Amino acid sequence: MFMLRNATKYLFGSASKESIVEISQGKLYLVRPLSPKGTSELIFKDAAASIRRTTQEYHYEIVIQRAYEEGEAELAAEGDDEGGAAEALDPGKDEKTFLLDQSLHFRSEIREDGEKVFAWQDLSGDPEDLYEFICDESIKPGEVSTFEIVAIECQYERKYRKPKETATDRQLQQFNFTEQPIPTASPLASPTVKPLTAPPMKGQAMADTPAASAKQRTAAKRSQKQKAPEREYAPIAAPPSAVVPTSTETLVKERAELHRFDFESGSFILQDPAIVATVSEIGDWQYWLQISGAEKEWLGQQIIADLNPVFNFEYLSFIFNHYTEDGSAYSSLLRFKDQETEERFQDGLMRALWEQLNERKWKKVNKDDQQYVLDAFQDLTMEDAPVEEDEEEDQVEDDGQKSEHYDSDESEDDVVTRDDDGNVNSKLAVGYKHDRSFVVRGSKIGVFKHTPNNNLEFSTNISKVETPGGKLFSPNKVMLHSEDNNMILQNKDNPNSLYRMDLEYGKVVDEWKVHDDIGVKSFAPDKKYAQMTGEQTFLGLSDNALYRIDPRVSGNKLVDSELKQYAPSSKNAFSHAATTEQGYIAVASDKGDIRLFDRLGINAKTAIPALGEAIIGLDVSANGRWVLATCRTYLMLIDALQHEGKNEGKLGFEKSFAKDSKPQPRRLALTPSHVAQFQYETKAPLSFTPARFNTGIDDKETSIITATGPFIITWNMKKVLNGRKDPYSIKRYEEEVKADDFKYGSDKNVIVALPNEVNMVAKQSFKKPTRESIAATPRQSGARRRLGRDEVVNSPY
């Protein structure tokens, strides 16, 4: 959170942004104190409130937009009769708008029980009728204060047809209706109300600041702007700064405020109102960030991907993480005096980060690609995701569904949890054609059946994975093939060959030599759901080649006519491929760039620049609209549909994007404060597993799943695309998550491979990331599914 100083100046920001300020979660009531029909009516059970511009200058409106939970909209649609269908066409069904005018008497309260409420008159109802928006308990008082300030200034602009900067305190005071009481939105007696009269205190974080009267708030902002150096601050414990290395070149040096994230309050607290942030080169593609105050060196940090940088120009802020030798993470925020200062700092820092990751000079990158990289590291939400209570929380607190073999009375002595050879679960392949999942554990593969009630049942164990010649090996990559009857295996010790395992017999029956000189770095199905068919061919990748593999041809299996090979000097470093339902191909590299092809053997239609980090996983939606790339510390969701120009309506797989209209990635990252809390708990850096969409023919991609350390994270696609501040949920385990994927045909169940356990878990058991859900150690209860000796045969899964 941020101090209130200058808040609304930047909230108004660019006119291109529709919403000025938002409260991400709450409930909307219509309250009729004098009505015989009842005191209040719940309009939206889950909604977001925002203030946005209208098409007319100096006119604004309050917008209350209903938020559907996953599956709720579909269920509502299924239940619609003819009357319901007509209602669905009514735009007011899911959104209510109110012109922000003085006649609304807009005001707010924070009650003694902590409930935060906005209220305004229902101008179409009886004189005492009013709307009440009750904020979710996760909404901080500072957010309420900011929202009300913006509302007051919008009313001023509407009445006087002048920018808010011209307003006097006396003029703003006429839009303050705090003295008018707000009745409770329930038939029960209203609790005692605490009036919102206290202005923000010096040095107090916004998260702890109640709303104040318009005059006090405006005066406080201006006073803070003039006297920023005199503000009090609360020191946050942090390690001493590292020794500053010798600099060979200074890239940027700017003044700013330093705030640090406080785990207890969940806020960023001011530490020093006047620091100097310096980005410098220290040699051999290494760069350093130093934060210096007048009296002390606050911190020094090498500039690497784990910095997790986030720029937000509305708040003139830069948030980042820094680390200690024991792996502990701290989250800090720099607040700049104006946008020009932040832009200069962003240019210098992103140049350093990009050069460190790519070992190339930033100035050699063309301007369009530079802007593409810069844009991807801003416009992320800075607030902690709001907490949503699960309606069935009591039913889903367990680690997931129990296996049918589970015995709650089973003693620890009866359970095998470790292999004598030290192997753990490492790879997961989920069946599409048959309800089976396969878990690789060293040179063994466990087979699990998906039961009708969404549990896992141990089926069998393939105890030895060995070549046709009898040499034991541990697969480093697996892929189901040919109606899930075969599995393609890769042995890292034989990079030019692949192996086919017949799953009916549980043994490797073929070795396929791909090519004498071209290796296999990765492979992918011919089409997204090819494993459900009898299709025999599939795609292969080397460092600088993309080709088709056909096991039916004699000799080497690479098809020469469908080979696209680049010169070794190009150093493409291809790493992963993914295909659409039509067979379009996306290819990613260790350098971080992505190429889109409509078929093999030709040049890519679209080349998407690298942000810097290597891509370690790739997925594509069935229709080709969305490309999902995994980097170690963030995900990229890329819209491949062209929205303008001569190729409007075409995918980047089919036609090239215009030079000045590259697809813009949505960088899906954990908030820096959540990253700091994750690493505070685990003492380990972020390292995402390859992210995947939910799958199923005719099923729309609605969710994304990945994991880092003991945390599984799922992103809600609808929330991501709508710009919601709470797009992801988490679930914590005791041990590191080794692999994860959705059950085929559903986004409601996730299959999870831990080092020594395999679970199917209901997605509804995931929680919003809070201090409690991040720090909570899973219960050591009967819900843990360790497998008995009879279940694992000779190998624990």
Buried (B, 14 or more C-beta within 10 A) or exposed (E): BBBBBBBBBBBBBEEEEEBBBBBBBBBBBBBBEEBEEEBBEEBBEBBBBBBBBBEEEBBBBBBBBBBEBBEEBEEBEEEEEEEEEEEBEEEEEBBBBBBBBBEBBBBBBBBEEEBBBBBBBBBEBEEEBBBBBBBBBBBBBBBBBBBBBBBBBBBBBBBEEEEBEEBEBEBBBEBBBBEEEBBBBEEEEEEEBBBBEBBBEBBBBBBBBBBBBBBBBBBBBEBBEEEBEEBEBBEBEBEEBBEBBEBEEEBBBBBBBBBBBBBEBBBBBBBBBEBBBBBBBBEEBBBBBBBBBEEEBBBBBBBBBBBBBBBBBBBBBBBBBBBBEEEBBBBBBBBBBEBEBBBBBBBBBBBBBBBBBBEEEBEEBEEEBBEBBBBBBBBBBBBBBBBBEBEEEEEBBBBBBBBEBBEEEBEEEEBBEEBEEEBBBBBBBBBBBBBBBBBBBBBBBBBBBBBEEBBBBBBBBBEBBBBEEEEEBBBEBBBBBBBBBBBBBBBEEBBBBBBBBBBEEBEBEBBBEBBEEBBBBBBBBBBBBBBBBEBBBBBBBBBBBBBBBBBEEEEBBBBEEBBBBBEEEEEBBBBBBBBBBBBBBBBBBBBBBBBBBBEBBEEBBBBBBBBBBBBBBBBBBBBBBBBBBBBBBBBBBBBBBBEEEEBEEBBBBBBBBEEEEBBEBBBBBBBBBBBBBBBBBBEBBBEBBBBBBBBBEEBEBBBBBBBBBBBBBBBBBBBBEEEBBBBBBBBBBBEBBBBBBBBBBBBBBBBBBBBBBBBBBBBBBBBBBBBEBBEBEBEEEBBBBBBBEEBBBEBBB
